[in-house]
Amino acid sequence: MKMVFADTKIIDRGDIRWNGLEELGNLQLHRDLAPETASEALRGVEALFVDSFPMNEKKFDLCRNLRFIGIAATGFNHIDLEEARKRGIAVCNVPAYSTEAVAQHAMALLLTLAGRIREYDGEVNGGRWTAEKGAAYEPYPMTLLSGRSLGIVGYGNIGRKVGEIARALGMKVNVYREDPDGTVASDVVSLHCPLTEENRGMVDREFIGRMKDGAILINTARGALVDEQALAEALRSGKLAAAGLDVMAQEPPETDNPLLALDNCLITPHIAFTPRETRQLVVDVCADNLRAFLRGKELNRIV
């Protein structure tokens, strides 16, 4: 069986074991398969693995022997599922692989913002604490999370884990599907829902207007959930105190993105899911999914 992994650049940093997939056939790894070379690379492929590599009708036409697509992620908005269904191609994803990692990162963003960690590190390294000659030096007000409320939009595996951590910190957790208004009006709102056409841009001026003055927004889900211009306006005006983002509408963002210039917007480059243990789990589950398919069984199958 010819197997192709089209884009290993995020999954593999030279620290991943591929033996689970290699046992199932002839595995060809491409760091980032370019459109101009896709035709040759995909010729005769029977099992295709992708991270963010898009599969549309044109690409399906290149893969006449394709029987299986393994998505090395949970999200599948980059795959034309209807086209796969019409062609009888199985599509499987890797659900819940990043629960602990993303929840950890979401809370790391929040703790960094609440404790003003970036600012204080800059003060110390800039010599200003030394110049003050005081035992305590507090030019930036910190926020105690205990007793505050956290609103969670998207209460799946990651949302639940974030809620668990927040409760351990003494926070009150509000869940959007149970109390939309209370969730939006929380001290902190954290996004953990998938991107759909219905919720694209849901955090817009109207949504932000319903948020509590001085609230913090955390997004480790999908960048396109947020109207970035509206968020920038809210951060500049003080309507929102801060935002912590691991995802953006365009990745990487253009240099003129209004969020990049804001001191109260903490941005990391879509890395919440990337601990080595998490990336290895993705590859291992991809192998499990294909192995199940070859045995006539269904594991994590979405089409």
Backbone as CSV, one residue per row, in Angstrom:
resi,resn,N_x,N_y,N_z,CA_x,CA_y,CA_z,C_x,C_y,C_z
1,MET,0.845,-1.199,0.000,0.000,0.000,0.000,0.878,1.245,0.000
2,LYS,0.604,2.157,-0.928,1.332,3.417,-0.952,0.647,4.399,-0.014
3,MET,1.424,4.927,0.931,0.916,5.899,1.898,1.742,7.175,1.786
4,VAL,1.077,8.297,1.817,1.737,9.591,1.744,1.271,10.456,2.908
5,PHE,2.235,11.045,3.611,1.914,12.077,4.597,2.335,13.393,3.960
6,ALA,1.352,14.252,3.667,1.594,15.412,2.810,2.312,16.564,3.489
7,ASP,2.148,16.708,4.809,2.720,17.890,5.476,3.079,17.576,6.928
8,THR,4.308,17.097,7.101,4.769,16.709,8.442,5.434,17.858,9.192
9,LYS,5.471,19.035,8.621,6.293,20.119,9.179,5.900,20.498,10.609
10,ILE,4.632,20.382,10.952,4.204,20.712,12.306,4.315,19.498,13.229
11,ILE,3.999,18.335,12.694,3.990,17.115,13.499,5.388,16.679,13.912
12,ASP,6.339,16.744,12.979,7.655,16.130,13.205,8.767,17.170,13.251
13,ARG,9.467,17.219,14.363,10.651,18.056,14.487,11.890,17.191,14.658
14,GLY,11.835,16.004,14.039,12.930,15.062,14.173,12.845,14.222,15.432
15,ASP,11.689,14.274,16.104,11.550,13.571,17.380,10.381,12.587,17.385
16,ILE,9.866,12.244,16.202,8.674,11.390,16.105,9.047,10.003,15.594
17,ARG,8.440,8.978,16.183,8.594,7.594,15.722,7.466,7.291,14.733
18,TRP,7.835,6.787,13.561,6.860,6.528,12.502,6.582,5.035,12.326
19,ASN,7.103,4.208,13.226,7.044,2.760,12.991,5.615,2.227,12.920
20,GLY,4.678,2.851,13.634,3.293,2.384,13.592,2.707,2.461,12.201
21,LEU,2.995,3.530,11.468,2.524,3.665,10.096,3.381,2.863,9.128
22,GLU,4.676,2.825,9.365,5.581,2.119,8.448,5.264,0.629,8.376
23,GLU,4.685,0.100,9.442,4.314,-1.319,9.446,3.163,-1.629,8.498
24,LEU,2.442,-0.589,8.065,1.227,-0.798,7.278,1.427,-0.642,5.777
25,GLY,2.614,-0.239,5.354,2.852,-0.096,3.920,4.055,0.775,3.629
26,ASN,4.131,1.237,2.388,5.235,2.082,1.945,4.897,3.537,2.254
27,LEU,5.500,4.066,3.305,5.177,5.412,3.779,6.151,6.431,3.207
28,GLN,5.614,7.449,2.562,6.415,8.545,2.020,6.064,9.821,2.779
29,LEU,7.077,10.432,3.367,6.877,11.627,4.177,7.300,12.871,3.404
30,HIS,6.439,13.863,3.415,6.746,15.154,2.793,6.593,16.235,3.857
31,ARG,7.615,17.023,4.015,7.545,18.085,5.022,6.429,19.069,4.694
32,ASP,6.329,19.476,3.441,5.288,20.427,3.042,5.080,20.279,1.542
33,LEU,4.192,19.402,1.164,3.986,19.078,-0.242,3.483,20.298,-0.997
34,ALA,4.258,20.726,-1.995,3.915,21.917,-2.768,2.929,21.564,-3.876
35,PRO,2.051,22.506,-4.225,1.057,22.237,-5.278,1.687,21.782,-6.591
36,GLU,2.845,22.344,-6.935,3.451,22.012,-8.228,4.035,20.598,-8.266
37,THR,4.273,20.005,-7.115,4.798,18.639,-7.084,3.773,17.630,-6.581
38,ALA,2.570,18.107,-6.278,1.561,17.222,-5.694,1.157,16.110,-6.648
39,SER,1.082,16.398,-7.927,0.616,15.414,-8.899,1.474,14.156,-8.865
40,GLU,2.783,14.322,-8.916,3.690,13.166,-8.901,3.654,12.454,-7.565
41,ALA,3.668,13.214,-6.483,3.712,12.608,-5.154,2.444,11.821,-4.833
42,LEU,1.293,12.288,-5.333,0.026,11.657,-4.988,-0.399,10.557,-5.960
43,ARG,0.359,10.391,-7.047,-0.006,9.366,-8.019,0.052,7.974,-7.373
44,GLY,-1.048,7.262,-7.434,-1.104,5.902,-6.914,-1.294,5.793,-5.416
45,VAL,-1.455,6.914,-4.713,-1.596,6.857,-3.266,-2.929,6.210,-2.888
46,GLU,-2.885,5.343,-1.886,-4.099,4.684,-1.392,-4.526,5.221,-0.032
47,ALA,-3.550,5.615,0.769,-3.841,6.195,2.080,-3.073,7.508,2.193
48,LEU,-3.797,8.591,2.418,-3.198,9.916,2.481,-3.404,10.488,3.883
49,PHE,-2.313,10.976,4.455,-2.375,11.615,5.768,-2.067,13.098,5.603
50,VAL,-2.860,13.932,6.257,-2.695,15.377,6.129,-2.849,16.029,7.499
51,ASP,-2.131,17.110,7.664,-2.342,17.957,8.830,-3.250,19.104,8.401
52,SER,-2.684,20.093,7.714,-3.488,21.200,7.210,-3.553,21.221,5.684
53,PHE,-2.963,20.232,5.033,-2.981,20.132,3.577,-4.432,20.036,3.105
54,PRO,-4.896,20.971,2.249,-6.308,20.966,1.851,-6.597,19.915,0.787
55,MET,-7.752,19.296,0.901,-8.204,18.333,-0.101,-9.521,18.815,-0.690
56,ASN,-9.437,19.282,-1.942,-10.612,19.724,-2.673,-10.827,18.826,-3.882
57,GLU,-11.815,19.143,-4.700,-12.143,18.282,-5.847,-10.936,18.099,-6.768
58,LYS,-10.194,19.160,-7.004,-9.032,19.079,-7.890,-7.983,18.120,-7.353
59,LYS,-7.745,18.171,-6.056,-6.752,17.268,-5.472,-7.271,15.824,-5.444
60,PHE,-8.571,15.674,-5.213,-9.130,14.321,-5.271,-8.921,13.714,-6.655
61,ASP,-8.995,14.535,-7.689,-8.803,14.038,-9.052,-7.399,13.504,-9.282
62,LEU,-6.442,13.964,-8.482,-5.063,13.476,-8.601,-4.875,12.111,-7.947
63,CYS,-5.854,11.704,-7.146,-5.692,10.500,-6.308,-6.731,9.448,-6.695
64,ARG,-6.590,8.894,-7.868,-7.587,7.947,-8.382,-7.668,6.661,-7.575
65,ASN,-6.600,6.312,-6.874,-6.582,5.060,-6.098,-6.864,5.286,-4.612
66,LEU,-7.158,6.516,-4.236,-7.284,6.858,-2.826,-8.477,6.163,-2.175
67,ARG,-8.215,5.543,-1.026,-9.259,4.841,-0.280,-9.455,5.413,1.125
68,PHE,-8.433,6.124,1.609,-8.432,6.517,3.024,-7.708,7.849,3.195
69,ILE,-8.317,8.754,3.958,-7.647,9.996,4.368,-7.586,10.018,5.890
70,GLY,-6.396,10.163,6.397,-6.200,10.305,7.837,-5.831,11.738,8.156
71,ILE,-6.663,12.416,8.924,-6.377,13.793,9.316,-5.592,13.760,10.623
72,ALA,-4.416,14.355,10.606,-3.549,14.358,11.784,-3.922,15.531,12.691
73,ALA,-5.199,15.635,12.979,-5.744,16.722,13.787,-7.195,16.373,14.098
74,THR,-7.835,17.227,14.868,-9.251,17.033,15.163,-10.130,17.728,14.136
75,GLY,-9.779,18.962,13.759,-10.575,19.732,12.815,-10.484,19.188,11.397
76,PHE,-11.559,19.363,10.636,-11.581,18.813,9.275,-12.180,19.782,8.263
77,ASN,-12.155,21.095,8.574,-12.754,22.065,7.663,-11.928,22.255,6.382
78,HIS,-10.713,21.697,6.327,-9.874,21.804,5.123,-10.063,20.623,4.174
79,ILE,-10.970,19.715,4.521,-11.255,18.543,3.689,-12.673,18.660,3.137
80,ASP,-12.822,18.468,1.835,-14.152,18.450,1.220,-14.780,17.091,1.517
81,LEU,-15.526,17.034,2.613,-16.089,15.760,3.066,-17.136,15.221,2.102
82,GLU,-17.890,16.102,1.478,-18.917,15.655,0.546,-18.273,14.988,-0.664
83,GLU,-17.152,15.545,-1.112,-16.439,14.948,-2.237,-15.881,13.576,-1.852
84,ALA,-15.369,13.475,-0.644,-14.868,12.184,-0.159,-16.004,11.169,-0.079
85,ARG,-17.148,11.615,0.392,-18.302,10.723,0.512,-18.757,10.231,-0.860
86,LYS,-18.802,11.119,-1.829,-19.225,10.733,-3.178,-18.287,9.695,-3.784
87,ARG,-17.008,9.789,-3.440,-16.017,8.897,-4.032,-15.784,7.638,-3.192
88,GLY,-16.509,7.537,-2.081,-16.367,6.354,-1.237,-15.050,6.292,-0.498
89,ILE,-14.493,7.442,-0.167,-13.208,7.509,0.529,-13.461,7.714,2.017
90,ALA,-12.885,6.849,2.836,-13.022,6.969,4.284,-12.176,8.138,4.783
91,VAL,-12.710,8.882,5.738,-11.975,9.985,6.354,-12.035,9.814,7.861
92,CYS,-10.855,9.811,8.487,-10.770,9.671,9.944,-9.958,10.829,10.521
93,ASN,-10.289,11.238,11.728,-9.509,12.281,12.397,-8.942,11.748,13.706
94,VAL,-8.333,12.623,14.470,-7.758,12.239,15.766,-8.413,13.114,16.828
95,PRO,-9.490,12.635,17.431,-10.194,13.462,18.408,-9.508,13.473,19.766
96,ALA,-9.613,14.593,20.434,-9.238,14.712,21.852,-7.767,14.448,22.142
97,TYR,-6.895,14.487,21.122,-5.489,14.189,21.378,-4.785,15.308,22.144
98,SER,-5.301,16.527,22.037,-4.577,17.675,22.586,-5.263,18.288,23.803
99,THR,-6.155,17.540,24.421,-6.960,18.098,25.511,-6.094,18.735,26.595
100,GLU,-5.182,17.962,27.156,-4.366,18.461,28.258,-3.450,19.594,27.809
101,ALA,-2.865,19.445,26.604,-1.906,20.442,26.129,-2.585,21.786,25.870
102,VAL,-3.737,21.770,25.198,-4.413,23.033,24.878,-4.981,23.674,26.132
103,ALA,-5.538,22.870,27.025,-6.049,23.422,28.280,-4.917,24.059,29.078
104,GLN,-3.780,23.404,29.117,-2.614,23.957,29.809,-2.214,25.299,29.202
105,HIS,-2.214,25.369,27.867,-1.789,26.599,27.199,-2.796,27.728,27.411
106,ALA,-4.077,27.394,27.359,-5.102,28.412,27.600,-4.925,29.028,28.987
107,MET,-4.690,28.196,29.969,-4.508,28.711,31.324,-3.175,29.430,31.471
108,ALA,-2.151,29.000,30.716,-0.868,29.712,30.744,-1.034,31.136,30.207
109,LEU,-1.801,31.289,29.132,-2.080,32.622,28.599,-2.799,33.471,29.650
110,LEU,-3.809,32.882,30.282,-4.573,33.624,31.276,-3.706,34.007,32.468
111,LEU,-2.917,33.077,32.975,-2.069,33.357,34.135,-1.011,34.417,33.812
112,THR,-0.486,34.366,32.593,0.500,35.366,32.178,-0.112,36.755,32.161
113,LEU,-1.343,36.856,31.637,-2.019,38.148,31.575,-2.447,38.627,32.961
114,ALA,-3.010,37.726,33.749,-3.492,38.116,35.073,-2.349,38.553,35.981
115,GLY,-1.206,37.881,35.869,-0.061,38.205,36.711,0.875,39.235,36.116
116,ARG,0.544,39.723,34.901,1.381,40.696,34.186,2.824,40.198,34.102
117,ILE,2.990,38.923,33.781,4.298,38.282,33.797,5.252,38.909,32.782
118,ARG,4.767,39.160,31.568,5.640,39.770,30.543,6.166,41.117,31.004
119,GLU,5.270,41.928,31.549,5.667,43.268,31.959,6.691,43.230,33.091
120,TYR,6.442,42.359,34.068,7.370,42.297,35.199,8.728,41.723,34.808
121,ASP,8.723,40.764,33.896,9.997,40.258,33.397,10.780,41.383,32.711
122,GLY,10.072,42.208,31.936,10.727,43.335,31.280,11.273,44.346,32.266
123,GLU,10.539,44.589,33.341,11.000,45.523,34.358,12.283,45.032,35.031
124,VAL,12.304,43.744,35.366,13.474,43.197,36.052,14.685,43.198,35.124
125,ASN,14.490,42.696,33.899,15.613,42.629,32.964,16.054,44.007,32.484
126,GLY,15.158,44.978,32.547,15.512,46.342,32.176,16.185,47.123,33.287
127,GLY,16.348,46.491,34.455,17.065,47.121,35.559,16.232,48.036,36.425
128,ARG,14.929,48.117,36.147,14.126,49.084,36.888,13.842,48.650,38.327
129,TRP,13.744,47.353,38.567,13.565,46.893,39.954,14.814,47.219,40.770
130,THR,15.970,46.963,40.190,17.224,47.274,40.864,17.317,48.760,41.177
131,ALA,16.898,49.587,40.234,16.966,51.033,40.438,16.032,51.503,41.542
132,GLU,14.920,50.820,41.725,13.961,51.195,42.749,14.481,50.910,44.156
133,LYS,15.330,49.879,44.277,15.956,49.487,45.545,14.934,49.111,46.621
134,GLY,13.778,48.666,46.201,12.765,48.245,47.153,12.579,46.741,47.116
135,ALA,12.080,46.164,48.218,11.864,44.717,48.267,10.726,44.304,47.346
136,ALA,9.732,45.155,47.206,8.609,44.879,46.317,8.463,46.046,45.349
137,TYR,8.155,45.720,44.124,8.074,46.739,43.062,6.877,46.383,42.202
138,GLU,5.818,47.188,42.284,4.563,46.800,41.643,3.988,47.936,40.804
139,PRO,4.565,48.194,39.620,4.008,49.237,38.760,2.774,48.792,37.979
140,TYR,2.519,47.472,37.928,1.387,46.965,37.153,0.426,46.227,38.082
141,PRO,-0.852,46.579,38.084,-1.808,45.874,38.939,-2.050,44.446,38.452
142,MET,-2.003,43.507,39.377,-2.236,42.099,39.056,-3.684,41.739,39.382
143,THR,-4.149,40.652,38.789,-5.524,40.198,38.986,-5.530,38.854,39.699
144,LEU,-6.230,38.775,40.812,-6.399,37.499,41.501,-7.549,36.744,40.838
145,LEU,-7.268,35.558,40.339,-8.293,34.797,39.621,-9.284,34.122,40.560
146,SER,-8.856,33.767,41.740,-9.763,33.157,42.705,-10.917,34.113,42.995
147,GLY,-12.134,33.595,42.881,-13.316,34.416,43.089,-13.844,35.068,41.821
148,ARG,-13.072,35.003,40.730,-13.522,35.548,39.442,-14.283,34.479,38.661
149,SER,-14.930,34.902,37.594,-15.715,33.963,36.786,-15.035,33.715,35.439
150,LEU,-15.132,32.489,34.976,-14.603,32.086,33.669,-15.747,31.558,32.827
151,GLY,-15.987,32.186,31.695,-17.006,31.725,30.762,-16.375,30.866,29.684
152,ILE,-16.905,29.667,29.465,-16.357,28.731,28.492,-17.339,28.569,27.345
153,VAL,-16.886,28.902,26.144,-17.697,28.746,24.937,-17.162,27.525,24.192
154,GLY,-17.913,26.435,24.243,-17.461,25.164,23.686,-17.036,24.245,24.812
155,TYR,-17.964,23.411,25.272,-17.704,22.607,26.480,-17.481,21.147,26.129
156,GLY,-16.534,20.922,25.218,-16.117,19.559,24.908,-14.988,19.148,25.825
157,ASN,-14.119,18.270,25.339,-13.040,17.754,26.184,-12.121,18.862,26.689
158,ILE,-11.720,19.770,25.789,-10.803,20.833,26.198,-11.499,21.820,27.119
159,GLY,-12.721,22.211,26.746,-13.457,23.144,27.588,-13.654,22.610,29.000
160,ARG,-13.963,21.331,29.105,-14.149,20.734,30.435,-12.851,20.736,31.233
161,LYS,-11.731,20.440,30.556,-10.442,20.424,31.243,-10.074,21.831,31.719
162,VAL,-10.331,22.833,30.891,-10.085,24.218,31.297,-10.946,24.568,32.511
163,GLY,-12.206,24.143,32.493,-13.076,24.386,33.634,-12.562,23.728,34.898
164,GLU,-12.026,22.520,34.751,-11.479,21.799,35.900,-10.307,22.559,36.517
165,ILE,-9.415,23.059,35.652,-8.263,23.818,36.148,-8.717,25.126,36.786
166,ALA,-9.680,25.787,36.140,-10.171,27.063,36.668,-10.794,26.887,38.052
167,ARG,-11.568,25.832,38.225,-12.180,25.583,39.535,-11.112,25.342,40.590
168,ALA,-10.020,24.661,40.195,-8.928,24.425,41.138,-8.279,25.741,41.574
169,LEU,-8.375,26.768,40.726,-7.845,28.089,41.063,-8.855,28.931,41.836
170,GLY,-10.033,28.372,42.071,-11.050,29.095,42.826,-11.974,29.935,41.976
171,MET,-12.020,29.667,40.671,-12.876,30.444,39.780,-14.260,29.809,39.657
172,LYS,-15.251,30.635,39.382,-16.591,30.157,39.087,-16.689,29.955,37.583
173,VAL,-17.153,28.798,37.158,-17.193,28.461,35.735,-18.611,28.587,35.198
174,ASN,-18.755,29.348,34.110,-20.024,29.475,33.400,-19.876,28.827,32.023
175,VAL,-20.862,28.054,31.617,-20.817,27.321,30.352,-21.847,27.923,29.392
176,TYR,-21.401,28.240,28.186,-22.220,28.988,27.239,-23.528,28.278,26.909
177,ARG,-23.475,26.965,26.676,-24.697,26.272,26.262,-25.713,26.190,27.396
178,GLU,-25.265,26.401,28.640,-26.176,26.379,29.779,-26.657,27.784,30.159
179,ASP,-25.795,28.766,29.967,-26.112,30.142,30.362,-25.348,31.098,29.451
180,PRO,-25.846,31.343,28.234,-25.122,32.198,27.289,-24.818,33.588,27.834
181,ASP,-25.800,34.236,28.422,-25.601,35.603,28.902,-24.588,35.648,30.043
182,GLY,-24.714,34.713,30.988,-23.781,34.681,32.107,-22.368,34.370,31.667
183,THR,-22.241,33.533,30.638,-20.922,33.172,30.124,-20.242,34.365,29.474
184,VAL,-20.982,35.066,28.610,-20.418,36.215,27.901,-20.043,37.328,28.872
185,ALA,-20.769,37.445,29.973,-20.518,38.506,30.952,-19.535,38.111,32.043
186,SER,-18.805,37.025,31.850,-17.831,36.568,32.839,-16.601,37.468,32.852
187,ASP,-15.798,37.338,33.902,-14.547,38.109,33.986,-13.563,37.685,32.908
188,VAL,-13.600,36.411,32.558,-12.754,35.865,31.495,-13.648,35.025,30.598
189,VAL,-13.485,35.155,29.276,-14.203,34.311,28.318,-13.163,33.538,27.521
190,SER,-13.292,32.210,27.509,-12.328,31.351,26.825,-13.043,30.528,25.758
191,LEU,-12.516,30.573,24.528,-13.155,29.915,23.393,-12.571,28.526,23.164
192,HIS,-13.454,27.526,23.047,-13.015,26.143,22.824,-13.955,25.407,21.877
193,CYS,-14.601,26.130,20.974,-15.556,25.520,20.051,-14.927,25.349,18.669
194,PRO,-15.420,24.398,17.880,-14.931,24.257,16.506,-15.414,25.420,15.651
195,LEU,-14.753,25.634,14.528,-15.164,26.678,13.593,-16.195,26.111,12.626
196,THR,-17.349,26.761,12.564,-18.386,26.407,11.594,-18.815,27.687,10.876
197,GLU,-19.577,27.535,9.817,-20.074,28.724,9.129,-21.011,29.525,10.027
198,GLU,-21.678,28.838,10.953,-22.622,29.520,11.839,-21.902,30.381,12.877
199,ASN,-20.732,29.934,13.360,-20.083,30.710,14.422,-18.860,31.492,13.949
200,ARG,-18.596,31.492,12.654,-17.474,32.279,12.124,-17.675,33.762,12.473
201,GLY,-16.674,34.365,13.088,-16.767,35.763,13.475,-17.743,36.042,14.601
202,MET,-18.045,35.036,15.411,-19.064,35.209,16.455,-18.657,36.247,17.502
203,VAL,-17.358,36.342,17.778,-16.893,37.353,18.734,-16.698,38.656,17.957
204,ASP,-17.802,39.331,17.731,-17.823,40.570,16.956,-18.128,41.739,17.891
205,ARG,-18.433,42.899,17.356,-18.693,44.070,18.183,-19.888,43.850,19.106
206,GLU,-20.909,43.169,18.595,-22.093,42.919,19.427,-21.746,41.995,20.585
207,PHE,-21.023,40.914,20.303,-20.620,39.970,21.345,-19.752,40.680,22.382
208,ILE,-18.747,41.423,21.903,-17.842,42.115,22.820,-18.597,43.160,23.638
209,GLY,-19.593,43.784,23.018,-20.398,44.755,23.745,-21.134,44.152,24.924
210,ARG,-21.450,42.861,24.840,-22.130,42.160,25.934,-21.165,41.685,27.002
211,MET,-19.862,41.709,26.688,-18.872,41.255,27.658,-18.704,42.281,28.773
212,LYS,-18.233,41.804,29.896,-17.997,42.658,31.057,-16.877,43.644,30.760
213,ASP,-17.041,44.896,31.174,-15.969,45.869,31.005,-14.720,45.388,31.742
214,GLY,-13.570,45.432,31.058,-12.327,44.997,31.678,-12.097,43.499,31.658
215,ALA,-12.917,42.770,30.900,-12.774,41.317,30.830,-11.556,40.925,30.005
216,ILE,-11.205,39.659,30.088,-10.098,39.076,29.320,-10.678,38.037,28.366
217,LEU,-10.216,38.043,27.127,-10.619,37.032,26.140,-9.450,36.105,25.873
218,ILE,-9.707,34.792,25.902,-8.713,33.773,25.578,-9.234,32.972,24.386
219,ASN,-8.388,32.782,23.381,-8.789,31.960,22.223,-7.678,30.998,21.855
220,THR,-7.911,29.716,22.129,-7.007,28.655,21.693,-7.739,27.695,20.771
221,ALA,-8.857,28.157,20.182,-9.687,27.294,19.337,-9.382,27.546,17.861
222,ARG,-10.055,28.509,17.250,-9.844,28.872,15.855,-9.870,30.392,15.735
223,GLY,-8.911,30.929,14.989,-8.794,32.371,14.883,-10.003,33.036,14.271
224,ALA,-10.629,32.373,13.303,-11.748,32.980,12.584,-13.019,33.077,13.427
225,LEU,-12.999,32.596,14.652,-14.128,32.812,15.556,-14.225,34.276,15.965
226,VAL,-13.123,35.007,15.818,-13.020,36.372,16.337,-12.901,37.381,15.201
227,ASP,-13.661,38.449,15.294,-13.493,39.610,14.420,-12.304,40.393,14.987
228,GLU,-11.157,40.274,14.347,-9.939,40.827,14.917,-9.947,42.352,14.967
229,GLN,-10.599,42.995,14.027,-10.700,44.451,14.063,-11.516,44.888,15.266
230,ALA,-12.629,44.198,15.505,-13.470,44.531,16.660,-12.716,44.283,17.963
231,LEU,-11.945,43.204,18.013,-11.165,42.912,19.224,-10.108,43.995,19.450
232,ALA,-9.429,44.397,18.385,-8.408,45.441,18.513,-9.015,46.734,19.045
233,GLU,-10.189,47.096,18.540,-10.859,48.313,19.007,-11.187,48.207,20.499
234,ALA,-11.653,47.046,20.922,-12.018,46.858,22.326,-10.800,46.902,23.236
235,LEU,-9.679,46.381,22.760,-8.454,46.400,23.559,-7.866,47.807,23.632
236,ARG,-7.965,48.551,22.542,-7.449,49.920,22.552,-8.295,50.839,23.433
237,SER,-9.603,50.632,23.410,-10.508,51.510,24.160,-10.553,51.188,25.645
238,GLY,-10.102,49.999,26.028,-10.193,49.583,27.420,-11.454,48.811,27.731
239,LYS,-12.331,48.631,26.731,-13.514,47.804,26.950,-13.086,46.427,27.452
240,LEU,-12.067,45.849,26.816,-11.453,44.610,27.309,-10.077,44.938,27.861
241,ALA,-9.727,44.290,28.972,-8.420,44.538,29.590,-7.296,43.890,28.796
242,ALA,-7.549,42.700,28.271,-6.479,41.968,27.602,-7.065,40.812,26.803
243,ALA,-6.235,40.272,25.932,-6.586,39.059,25.180,-5.357,38.178,25.082
244,GLY,-5.581,36.874,25.146,-4.522,35.885,24.959,-4.932,34.969,23.833
245,LEU,-4.147,34.957,22.748,-4.518,34.226,21.541,-3.419,33.255,21.136
246,ASP,-3.813,32.039,20.790,-2.878,31.100,20.179,-3.227,30.865,18.717
247,VAL,-4.308,31.460,18.260,-4.785,31.273,16.890,-5.224,32.614,16.337
248,MET,-5.097,32.763,14.997,-5.508,33.998,14.349,-6.253,33.663,13.071
249,ALA,-6.995,34.637,12.560,-7.803,34.404,11.363,-6.925,34.037,10.176
250,GLN,-5.780,34.683,10.053,-4.787,34.324,9.037,-3.502,33.972,9.744
251,GLU,-2.939,32.826,9.406,-1.725,32.363,10.064,-0.624,32.061,9.050
252,PRO,0.550,32.713,9.173,0.826,33.790,10.124,0.100,35.069,9.728
253,PRO,-0.061,35.999,10.672,-0.789,37.236,10.365,0.043,38.175,9.504
254,GLU,-0.642,39.050,8.794,0.046,40.111,8.065,0.667,41.082,9.073
255,THR,1.720,41.750,8.661,2.431,42.646,9.575,1.583,43.839,10.010
256,ASP,0.536,44.162,9.249,-0.313,45.285,9.616,-1.545,44.865,10.425
257,ASN,-1.576,43.619,10.883,-2.690,43.182,11.718,-2.757,44.061,12.963
258,PRO,-3.902,44.649,13.266,-3.985,45.622,14.360,-3.693,45.042,15.735
259,LEU,-3.795,43.740,15.894,-3.545,43.132,17.200,-2.062,43.073,17.540
260,LEU,-1.213,43.067,16.540,0.213,42.871,16.783,0.855,44.026,17.534
261,ALA,0.308,45.205,17.414,0.914,46.389,18.025,0.412,46.658,19.442
262,LEU,-0.467,45.809,19.953,-1.095,46.090,21.243,-0.379,45.374,22.385
263,ASP,0.016,46.137,23.397,0.718,45.558,24.540,-0.174,44.640,25.365
264,ASN,-1.483,44.859,25.307,-2.401,44.043,26.105,-2.972,42.870,25.316
265,CYS,-2.315,42.509,24.208,-2.699,41.321,23.439,-1.501,40.385,23.377
266,LEU,-1.623,39.248,24.027,-0.562,38.240,24.082,-0.849,37.179,23.017
267,ILE,0.085,36.985,22.087,-0.150,36.072,20.969,0.975,35.053,20.881
268,THR,0.595,33.778,20.781,1.558,32.708,20.514,1.198,32.073,19.170
269,PRO,2.178,31.486,18.472,1.982,31.076,17.070,1.372,29.692,16.871
270,HIS,0.140,29.496,17.374,-0.609,28.252,17.174,0.212,27.040,17.626
271,ILE,0.623,27.074,18.874,1.524,26.043,19.409,0.928,25.257,20.566
272,ALA,-0.321,25.540,20.937,-0.889,24.931,22.138,-0.852,23.403,22.096
273,PHE,-0.975,22.843,20.898,-1.097,21.388,20.763,0.238,20.688,20.521
274,THR,1.368,21.386,20.621,2.613,20.864,20.069,3.620,20.220,21.024
275,PRO,3.328,19.926,22.285,4.300,19.126,23.036,4.607,17.816,22.300
276,ARG,5.818,17.304,22.443,6.213,16.105,21.698,5.267,14.945,21.986
277,GLU,4.861,14.800,23.242,3.980,13.691,23.595,2.668,13.759,22.820
278,THR,2.173,14.967,22.626,0.918,15.155,21.906,1.083,14.831,20.430
279,ARG,2.182,15.290,19.829,2.414,15.032,18.408,2.632,13.543,18.137
280,GLN,3.303,12.854,19.056,3.484,11.413,18.890,2.153,10.686,18.964
281,LEU,1.289,11.138,19.860,-0.033,10.526,19.980,-0.810,10.659,18.679
282,VAL,-0.703,11.811,18.019,-1.394,12.021,16.741,-0.975,10.977,15.723
283,VAL,0.334,10.769,15.581,0.840,9.802,14.606,0.401,8.388,14.963
284,ASP,0.452,8.047,16.234,0.057,6.707,16.667,-1.433,6.452,16.411
285,VAL,-2.278,7.461,16.649,-3.717,7.279,16.411,-4.002,7.227,14.917
286,CYS,-3.246,7.973,14.109,-3.395,7.864,12.656,-3.151,6.424,12.209
287,ALA,-2.132,5.800,12.775,-1.844,4.402,12.449,-2.978,3.493,12.913
288,ASP,-3.490,3.741,14.110,-4.607,2.940,14.619,-5.837,3.076,13.720
289,ASN,-6.097,4.293,13.237,-7.252,4.522,12.372,-7.135,3.742,11.066
290,LEU,-5.944,3.776,10.449,-5.757,3.058,9.192,-5.806,1.547,9.423
291,ARG,-5.212,1.096,10.498,-5.215,-0.336,10.808,-6.660,-0.834,10.970
292,ALA,-7.477,-0.058,11.656,-8.882,-0.432,11.830,-9.602,-0.460,10.481
293,PHE,-9.344,0.527,9.641,-9.967,0.582,8.315,-9.610,-0.648,7.492
294,LEU,-8.355,-1.043,7.522,-7.910,-2.197,6.735,-8.543,-3.496,7.236
295,ARG,-8.968,-3.494,8.473,-9.612,-4.678,9.053,-11.128,-4.617,8.940
296,GLY,-11.616,-3.614,8.222,-13.058,-3.492,8.035,-13.789,-2.900,9.214
297,LYS,-13.063,-2.247,10.102,-13.669,-1.638,11.279,-13.610,-0.122,11.162
298,GLU,-14.353,0.555,12.022,-14.373,2.002,12.018,-13.808,2.524,13.329
299,LEU,-12.819,3.402,13.225,-12.245,4.052,14.396,-12.054,5.529,14.050
300,ASN,-12.716,6.390,14.796,-12.626,7.845,14.589,-13.002,8.242,13.163
301,ARG,-13.924,7.503,12.563,-14.305,7.783,11.193,-15.388,8.864,11.161
302,ILE,-15.199,9.874,10.304,-16.183,10.945,10.169,-16.910,10.881,8.823
303,VAL,-16.356,10.137,7.869,-17.030,9.874,6.586,-16.836,8.408,6.265
